[in-house]
């Protein structure tokens, strides 16, 4: 496994662990694959809504450097997007 693939796999595992331990949200294999392949996973707002208070609390209480992902609410699609930090270029 290349260094990049190993880093991505480690970050995806960390996201999955954070969400499950801190909020009780378990990502499906399909969602984990989406995150691994694209650097982000989209979750319907209705699905993630019960977990949002715990996710937001965790993100606010954690040091930014210690969390390898971002939570974005897309106001156009109405979906939540979990994105790996450092996988985008903003132009």
Buried (B, 14 or more C-beta within 10 A) or exposed (E): EEEEEEBBEEBBEBBBEBBEEBBEBEBEEEBBEBBBEEBBBBBEBEEBEEBBEBBEEBBEEEEEEEBBBBBEEEEEEEBBBBBBEEBEEEE
